[in-house]
Amino acid sequence: MTSNVSSGVGGEGSSSSARKKFSSNRTHQTTAYFISTIPGITMAAADVAVMKNDLTRTLKQSGHVGFDSLPDQLVSKSVQNGFVFNIMCIGETGLGKSTLMDSLFNTNFESQPSPHTLPCVKLKAHTYELQESMVRLKLTICDTVGYGDQINKDDSFKSVVDYIDQQFEAYLQEELKIKRSLSTYHDSRTHICLYFICPTGHGLKSLDLVCMKMLDSKVNIIPIIAKADTISKTELAKFKAKINEELRANGVQIYQFPTDDESVAEVNTTMNSHIPFAVVGSTDFVRVGNKTVRARQYPWGTVQVENEAHCDFVKLREMLIRTNMEDMREKTHTRHYELYRQKRLEEMGFTDVDSDNKPVSFQQTFEAKRSNHLAELQAKEDEVRQMFVVRVKEKEAELKESEKELHAKFDKLKKDHAEEKRKLEESRKKLEEEFVEFNRRKSQMTAHHTLTLGKSKKK
């Protein structure tokens, strides 16, 4: 229930209609209070019941209050906190991505050249602190190293998609924390993707179309024709038309500069017709007349980076940095991040409406999810316990069977031992008898031999 009531309003000068609305408003508040006290009806439901019959009233102040300074307060707070802007550069190695970034922000980011021999695409993000006048900007530039250099390019875009999703997931996890620190959290979500197109003059490659199609629902995309000084103006116009035709035919949604703000509607409408921008970047400065300009020196002449007759660099800088940077940040949060957040929460089981299409609060969904989870855990625990009991019984049966086998083996060994012992005892007795018989026969033989010798001597 919203009411724009300011100081100085009221008294005898108030109209009867205002009194009636105020009385009606108080009645609604009282009704909401009593409804909220009824068991089974939450305050949220009462608010919904009241809000259906409530309207926002517009009132006039009789004097100055001071909330017209809110924009100034917001500007002061924003300047104090600084700004964050994250750019992703996608394109084949050698198309001048790093050089263009140096040219756009009029500095040297000291990026290292990338080889063409990487087995897969790697993303390297570097964060820089920039300051212009009193405005601080934390700029993150993410480069796709090795993009398009592999023989098999099927998974070239996968690393890019995973990186963008990881930044969304990190922000979502920070949002879902009990103790959040979003005011100091470094927002690493990608605000704009500059897609560098090779200046072939023959249209987009399959990799370009597939990658942009995969990314158009996750990030703002601005296609750029790199090294535009390598193609003539006539070919460039045809190349732009060909690119736009292929993007439309394949349903690729690129970023359109907003036209709902009257102050920039005209220039943004004009600039939307210049997409894709044909740009040239350079780290060299050349003296042209009485000025030193950023340019590329060729044997046949000089290409000035900031000369709109030579390329669209100035148009890109105006649209990207000076006019629509905040809109890109806002669209990233309100559109692309919201889509990702909605998808992730639905995957977690959260929803805004129940099976009857009635509104459901986050708490109700959480409680239902928690109850289902506890029920699943209980069912799993019962299943595990039952399985444990079955396994114990099976093990007990196995142990009993093993015990029976051991007893049988023991009895068999005992019987074998007794039989062996009996046989040995019989053998011992037999040997003793044979030994006695042997001694007897020996004695007889000895006596007979003695007798024979005695007879021989008598003779």
C-alpha positions as CSV (number, residue, x, y, z in Angstrom):
1,M,0.0,0.0,0.0
2,T,1.8,3.2,-1.3
3,S,0.9,6.8,-0.5
4,N,2.9,9.8,-1.4
5,V,2.1,12.0,1.6
6,S,4.4,14.9,2.3
7,S,4.6,17.5,5.0
8,G,2.3,20.5,4.8
9,V,-0.7,18.6,3.5
10,G,-3.9,18.5,5.6
11,G,-5.8,21.0,7.7
12,E,-9.1,22.6,6.8
13,G,-8.0,23.2,3.2
14,S,-8.2,19.5,2.4
15,S,-11.0,18.5,0.1
16,S,-13.8,16.2,1.1
17,S,-12.7,13.6,-1.4
18,A,-9.2,13.6,0.2
19,R,-10.9,13.0,3.6
20,K,-12.9,10.1,2.1
21,K,-9.8,8.5,0.6
22,F,-7.9,8.9,3.8
23,S,-10.8,7.4,5.8
24,S,-11.0,4.5,3.2
25,N,-7.2,4.1,3.5
26,R,-7.5,3.8,7.3
27,T,-10.3,1.3,6.9
28,H,-8.2,-0.8,4.7
29,Q,-5.3,-0.8,7.2
30,T,-7.7,-1.8,10.0
31,T,-9.2,-4.5,7.8
32,A,-5.7,-5.8,7.0
33,Y,-4.9,-5.9,10.7
34,F,-7.9,-8.0,11.6
35,I,-7.5,-10.3,8.6
36,S,-3.9,-10.9,9.5
37,T,-5.0,-12.0,13.0
38,I,-7.3,-14.8,11.6
39,P,-5.6,-18.2,11.9
40,G,-4.5,-19.6,8.6
41,I,-4.3,-16.3,6.8
42,T,-0.9,-14.7,6.6
43,M,-0.2,-10.9,6.4
44,A,0.9,-11.3,2.8
45,A,-2.5,-12.6,1.9
46,A,-4.2,-9.7,3.8
47,D,-2.0,-7.2,1.9
48,V,-3.0,-8.8,-1.4
49,A,-6.7,-8.6,-0.4
50,V,-6.4,-4.9,0.5
51,M,-4.1,-3.9,-2.4
52,K,-6.7,-5.0,-5.0
53,N,-9.0,-2.2,-3.9
54,D,-6.2,0.4,-3.1
55,L,-4.9,3.0,-5.5
56,T,-1.8,5.2,-5.2
57,R,-2.7,8.8,-4.5
58,T,-0.9,11.8,-5.9
59,L,-0.8,14.7,-3.5
60,K,0.7,18.2,-3.8
61,Q,2.9,19.8,-1.2
62,S,2.3,23.3,0.1
63,G,6.0,23.9,0.4
64,H,9.5,22.7,-0.5
65,V,10.5,19.4,1.3
66,G,13.9,18.5,-0.2
67,F,13.6,15.1,-1.7
68,D,14.4,16.7,-5.1
69,S,18.0,16.4,-4.0
70,L,17.8,12.6,-4.3
71,P,19.5,12.5,-7.7
72,D,22.4,14.6,-6.4
73,Q,22.7,12.2,-3.4
74,L,22.7,9.2,-5.7
75,V,25.4,10.8,-7.9
76,S,27.5,11.6,-4.8
77,K,27.1,8.1,-3.5
78,S,27.9,6.5,-6.8
79,V,31.0,8.7,-7.3
80,Q,32.1,7.7,-3.8
81,N,31.7,4.0,-4.4
82,G,33.0,4.0,-7.9
83,F,31.7,2.0,-10.9
84,V,32.3,-1.5,-12.2
85,F,32.3,-2.4,-15.9
86,N,33.3,-5.8,-17.4
87,I,34.1,-6.4,-21.0
88,M,34.5,-9.7,-22.8
89,C,36.4,-9.7,-26.1
90,I,35.7,-12.7,-28.3
91,G,37.6,-13.3,-31.6
92,E,40.3,-15.2,-33.3
93,T,43.9,-14.6,-32.3
94,G,45.5,-11.6,-34.1
95,L,42.3,-9.6,-34.8
96,G,43.5,-6.7,-32.6
97,K,41.4,-7.2,-29.4
98,S,44.1,-6.0,-27.0
99,T,45.0,-3.1,-29.3
100,L,41.4,-1.9,-29.5
101,M,41.0,-2.1,-25.7
102,D,44.2,0.1,-25.4
103,S,42.7,2.5,-27.9
104,L,39.2,2.7,-26.3
105,F,40.5,3.5,-22.8
106,N,43.5,5.5,-24.0
107,T,46.0,3.5,-21.9
108,N,48.3,0.5,-22.2
109,F,47.0,-2.6,-20.5
110,E,50.3,-4.4,-21.2
111,S,48.7,-7.6,-22.5
112,Q,50.9,-10.4,-23.7
113,P,50.5,-11.8,-27.3
114,S,48.8,-15.2,-27.5
115,P,50.1,-18.2,-29.5
116,H,48.1,-20.0,-32.2
117,T,49.0,-23.5,-30.8
118,L,46.7,-23.8,-27.7
119,P,44.8,-27.1,-27.6
120,C,41.7,-25.4,-26.2
121,V,40.2,-22.0,-25.5
122,K,41.3,-20.3,-22.3
123,L,39.7,-17.2,-20.8
124,K,42.0,-14.7,-19.0
125,A,40.4,-11.9,-17.0
126,H,42.4,-8.9,-15.8
127,T,41.0,-6.1,-13.5
128,Y,42.3,-2.6,-13.6
129,E,41.6,0.6,-11.6
130,L,41.0,3.6,-13.8
131,Q,40.2,7.2,-12.8
132,E,39.0,10.1,-14.9
133,S,38.4,13.4,-13.2
134,M,36.8,12.3,-9.8
135,V,35.2,9.1,-11.2
136,R,36.8,5.7,-10.4
137,L,36.2,2.8,-12.7
138,K,37.0,-0.9,-11.9
139,L,37.4,-2.3,-15.4
140,T,37.7,-6.0,-16.0
141,I,38.7,-7.2,-19.5
142,C,38.3,-10.9,-20.3
143,D,40.1,-12.2,-23.4
144,T,39.4,-15.5,-25.1
145,V,42.9,-16.8,-25.7
146,G,43.1,-19.4,-28.5
147,Y,39.5,-18.9,-29.8
148,G,39.1,-20.4,-33.3
149,D,42.6,-21.7,-33.5
150,Q,41.7,-25.4,-33.1
151,I,41.0,-27.8,-36.0
152,N,37.9,-29.0,-34.2
153,K,36.0,-25.9,-33.2
154,D,32.8,-27.6,-31.9
155,D,33.5,-26.8,-28.3
156,S,35.2,-23.4,-28.8
157,F,32.2,-21.5,-27.4
158,K,31.7,-23.9,-24.4
159,S,34.5,-22.2,-22.3
160,V,32.9,-18.8,-22.9
161,V,29.4,-19.9,-21.9
162,D,30.8,-21.7,-18.8
163,Y,32.7,-18.5,-17.8
164,I,29.6,-16.3,-18.0
165,D,27.5,-18.8,-16.1
166,Q,30.2,-19.0,-13.4
167,Q,30.1,-15.3,-12.8
168,F,26.3,-15.4,-12.6
169,E,26.5,-18.3,-10.2
170,A,29.0,-16.5,-8.0
171,Y,26.7,-13.4,-7.8
172,L,23.7,-15.7,-7.1
173,Q,25.5,-17.5,-4.2
174,E,26.4,-14.1,-2.7
175,E,22.7,-13.1,-3.0
176,L,21.5,-16.2,-1.3
177,K,23.9,-15.9,1.7
178,I,22.4,-15.1,5.1
179,K,25.0,-12.4,5.7
180,R,25.4,-10.7,2.4
181,S,27.9,-8.0,1.4
182,L,26.7,-7.0,-2.0
183,S,27.8,-3.4,-1.4
184,T,31.5,-4.5,-1.2
185,Y,31.2,-7.6,-3.5
186,H,33.1,-7.3,-6.8
187,D,30.6,-7.8,-9.5
188,S,32.3,-9.9,-12.1
189,R,29.2,-10.4,-14.4
190,T,30.0,-9.7,-18.0
191,H,28.2,-6.4,-19.1
192,I,29.2,-6.4,-22.7
193,C,30.6,-8.8,-25.2
194,L,32.5,-7.3,-28.2
195,Y,32.5,-10.0,-30.8
196,F,35.4,-9.5,-33.3
197,I,34.5,-10.5,-36.9
198,C,37.3,-11.4,-39.3
199,P,37.2,-8.9,-42.2
200,T,36.8,-11.5,-45.0
201,G,34.0,-9.7,-46.8
202,H,32.1,-13.0,-47.3
203,G,29.9,-13.0,-44.2
204,L,30.0,-14.7,-40.9
205,K,31.6,-18.1,-40.2
206,S,29.6,-20.9,-38.7
207,L,31.6,-20.6,-35.4
208,D,30.5,-16.9,-35.2
209,L,26.8,-17.7,-35.6
210,V,26.8,-20.6,-33.2
211,C,28.7,-18.7,-30.5
212,M,26.6,-15.6,-30.7
213,K,23.4,-17.7,-30.7
214,M,24.6,-19.4,-27.5
215,L,25.4,-16.1,-25.9
216,D,22.6,-13.7,-26.9
217,S,20.5,-14.7,-23.9
218,K,23.4,-14.5,-21.5
219,V,25.2,-11.2,-22.4
220,N,24.9,-8.0,-24.4
221,I,26.6,-8.6,-27.8
222,I,28.0,-5.9,-30.1
223,P,29.5,-7.3,-33.3
224,I,32.6,-5.6,-34.5
225,I,34.4,-5.8,-37.8
226,A,38.1,-5.9,-36.8
227,K,40.9,-4.4,-38.9
228,A,38.4,-2.5,-41.0
229,D,41.3,-0.7,-42.9
230,T,41.9,-4.0,-44.8
231,I,38.6,-3.7,-46.7
232,S,37.3,-1.0,-49.1
233,K,34.3,1.2,-48.2
234,T,32.1,-0.4,-50.9
235,E,33.0,-3.9,-49.7
236,L,32.5,-2.8,-46.1
237,A,28.9,-1.6,-46.7
238,K,28.1,-4.9,-48.4
239,F,29.8,-6.9,-45.6
240,K,27.8,-5.1,-43.0
241,A,24.5,-5.8,-44.8
242,K,25.5,-9.4,-45.2
243,I,26.3,-9.8,-41.5
244,N,23.0,-8.2,-40.4
245,E,21.1,-10.4,-42.8
246,E,22.7,-13.6,-41.5
247,L,22.1,-12.5,-37.9
248,R,18.4,-12.0,-38.6
249,A,18.1,-15.2,-40.5
250,N,19.6,-17.2,-37.6
251,G,17.7,-15.4,-34.9
252,V,20.7,-13.9,-33.2
253,Q,19.7,-11.1,-30.8
254,I,22.4,-8.5,-30.6
255,Y,22.5,-5.6,-28.2
256,Q,20.4,-2.6,-29.4
257,F,21.1,0.9,-28.0
258,P,18.0,2.0,-26.0
259,T,15.7,4.5,-27.7
260,D,13.2,5.0,-24.8
261,D,15.2,7.9,-23.4
262,E,14.4,11.1,-25.3
263,S,17.8,12.6,-24.6
264,V,19.7,9.9,-26.5
265,A,16.9,8.3,-28.6
266,E,17.9,10.0,-31.8
267,V,21.6,9.3,-31.6
268,N,21.0,5.7,-30.5
269,T,18.6,5.1,-33.3
270,T,21.2,6.4,-35.8
271,M,24.0,4.3,-34.2
272,N,21.9,1.1,-34.3
273,S,21.9,1.4,-38.0
274,H,25.7,1.4,-38.0
275,I,26.1,-2.0,-36.3
276,P,28.3,-3.9,-36.8
277,F,31.0,-1.2,-36.2
278,A,34.0,-1.3,-38.4
279,V,36.9,-0.4,-36.2
280,V,40.6,0.1,-36.3
281,G,42.9,0.2,-33.3
282,S,46.5,1.4,-32.8
283,T,49.0,1.9,-30.1
284,D,51.1,4.2,-32.3
285,F,50.8,8.0,-32.5
286,V,51.5,9.8,-35.7
287,R,51.8,13.6,-36.3
288,V,49.3,14.8,-38.8
289,G,49.5,18.5,-39.5
290,N,49.8,20.2,-36.1
291,K,48.2,17.3,-34.1
292,T,49.5,14.0,-32.8
293,V,46.8,11.4,-33.3
294,R,46.4,7.7,-32.7
295,A,46.9,6.2,-36.2
296,R,48.3,3.4,-38.3
297,Q,51.0,4.4,-40.8
298,Y,51.1,2.7,-44.2
299,P,53.2,3.3,-47.2
300,W,50.2,4.6,-49.0
301,G,49.0,6.9,-46.2
302,T,47.7,7.1,-42.6
303,V,44.6,5.6,-41.1
304,Q,43.5,7.8,-38.2
305,V,41.7,5.8,-35.5
306,E,39.6,8.7,-34.3
307,N,38.7,10.0,-37.7
308,E,35.0,9.0,-38.4
309,A,35.7,9.1,-42.2
310,H,38.2,6.3,-41.7
311,C,36.5,3.9,-39.3
312,D,33.7,3.6,-36.6
313,F,36.0,3.7,-33.6
314,V,34.6,7.0,-32.3
315,K,31.0,5.7,-32.7
316,L,31.9,2.6,-30.8
317,R,33.5,4.6,-28.0
318,E,30.6,7.0,-27.7
319,M,28.0,4.3,-27.6
320,L,30.0,1.9,-25.4
321,I,31.5,4.2,-22.8
322,R,30.0,7.7,-22.9
323,T,26.3,7.1,-23.6
324,N,25.1,3.5,-22.9
325,M,27.5,2.0,-20.3
326,E,24.9,2.3,-17.5
327,D,22.2,0.8,-19.7
328,M,24.5,-2.2,-20.4
329,R,25.1,-2.7,-16.7
330,E,21.3,-2.4,-16.0
331,K,20.3,-4.9,-18.8
332,T,22.9,-7.4,-17.5
333,H,21.2,-7.3,-14.1
334,T,17.6,-7.0,-15.0
335,R,17.5,-9.3,-18.1
336,H,20.4,-11.7,-18.4
337,Y,21.1,-12.3,-14.8
338,E,17.3,-12.5,-14.0
339,L,17.0,-15.2,-16.7
340,Y,19.8,-17.2,-15.2
341,R,18.5,-16.7,-11.6
342,Q,15.0,-17.8,-12.6
343,K,16.4,-20.9,-14.3
344,R,18.6,-21.8,-11.3
345,L,15.9,-21.3,-8.7
346,E,13.5,-23.4,-10.8
347,E,16.2,-26.1,-10.9
348,M,16.3,-25.9,-7.1
349,G,12.6,-26.4,-6.9
350,F,11.4,-22.9,-6.2
351,T,8.4,-21.3,-8.0
352,D,6.2,-18.3,-7.7
353,V,2.9,-20.2,-8.1
354,D,1.6,-23.6,-7.0
355,S,-0.2,-26.2,-9.0
356,D,-3.4,-24.2,-8.8
357,N,-1.6,-21.1,-10.2
358,K,-1.9,-19.3,-6.9
359,P,1.0,-17.1,-5.5
360,V,3.4,-18.9,-3.2
361,S,5.9,-17.2,-1.0
362,F,9.6,-18.1,-1.0
363,Q,9.2,-19.2,2.6
364,Q,6.3,-21.6,1.8
365,T,8.3,-23.0,-1.1
366,F,11.3,-23.4,1.2
367,E,9.3,-25.1,3.9
368,A,7.7,-27.5,1.4
369,K,11.1,-28.2,-0.1
370,R,12.5,-28.8,3.3
371,S,9.6,-31.1,4.3
372,N,10.1,-33.1,1.1
373,H,13.8,-33.3,1.7
374,L,13.3,-34.5,5.2
375,A,10.8,-37.0,4.0
376,E,13.2,-38.2,1.4
377,L,16.0,-38.5,4.0
378,Q,13.7,-40.4,6.3
379,A,12.7,-42.8,3.5
380,K,16.3,-43.2,2.6
381,E,17.2,-43.8,6.2
382,D,14.5,-46.5,6.5
383,E,15.7,-48.0,3.3
384,V,19.3,-48.1,4.5
385,R,18.2,-49.5,7.8
386,Q,16.1,-52.2,6.2
387,M,19.0,-53.0,3.8
388,F,21.3,-53.1,6.9
389,V,19.0,-55.6,8.7
390,V,18.8,-57.8,5.5
391,R,22.5,-57.7,5.1
392,V,23.1,-58.5,8.8
393,K,20.7,-61.5,8.5
394,E,22.4,-62.6,5.3
395,K,25.8,-62.3,7.1
396,E,24.5,-64.2,10.1
397,A,23.3,-67.0,7.8
398,E,26.6,-67.1,6.1
399,L,28.5,-67.2,9.4
400,K,26.2,-70.0,10.7
401,E,26.8,-71.9,7.5
402,S,30.5,-71.4,7.8
403,E,30.3,-72.5,11.4
404,K,28.6,-75.7,10.4
405,E,31.2,-76.3,7.7
406,L,33.9,-75.7,10.3
407,H,32.3,-78.1,12.8
408,A,32.0,-80.7,10.0
409,K,35.6,-80.3,9.0
410,F,36.6,-80.5,12.7
411,D,34.6,-83.7,13.2
412,K,36.1,-85.2,10.1
413,L,39.6,-84.2,11.1
414,K,38.9,-85.6,14.6
415,K,37.7,-88.9,13.1
416,D,40.6,-89.0,10.7
417,H,43.0,-88.3,13.6
418,A,41.5,-91.1,15.7
419,E,41.6,-93.5,12.7
420,E,45.2,-92.5,12.1
421,K,46.0,-92.9,15.7
422,R,44.4,-96.4,15.8
423,K,46.3,-97.4,12.7
424,L,49.5,-96.2,14.3
425,E,48.7,-98.0,17.5
426,E,48.1,-101.2,15.6
427,S,51.3,-100.7,13.7
428,R,53.2,-100.1,17.0
429,K,51.8,-103.3,18.5
430,K,52.6,-105.2,15.4
431,L,56.1,-103.9,15.4
432,E,56.5,-104.7,19.1
433,E,55.3,-108.3,18.5
434,E,57.6,-108.6,15.5
435,F,60.4,-107.2,17.7
436,V,59.7,-109.8,20.5
437,E,59.5,-112.5,17.9
438,F,62.7,-111.4,16.4
439,N,64.4,-111.4,19.8
440,R,63.1,-114.9,20.5
441,R,64.3,-116.2,17.2
442,K,67.5,-114.5,17.8
443,S,67.9,-116.1,21.1
444,Q,67.1,-119.5,19.6
445,M,69.6,-119.0,16.8
446,T,72.3,-118.0,19.3
447,A,71.6,-121.0,21.5
448,H,71.7,-123.3,18.5
449,H,74.9,-121.9,17.3
450,T,76.6,-122.3,20.7
451,L,75.4,-125.9,20.8
452,T,76.8,-126.6,17.4
453,L,80.2,-125.2,18.2
454,G,80.4,-127.3,21.5
455,K,79.8,-130.5,19.5
456,S,82.4,-129.6,17.0
457,K,85.0,-129.2,19.7
458,K,84.3,-132.6,21.3
459,K,84.9,-134.3,18.0
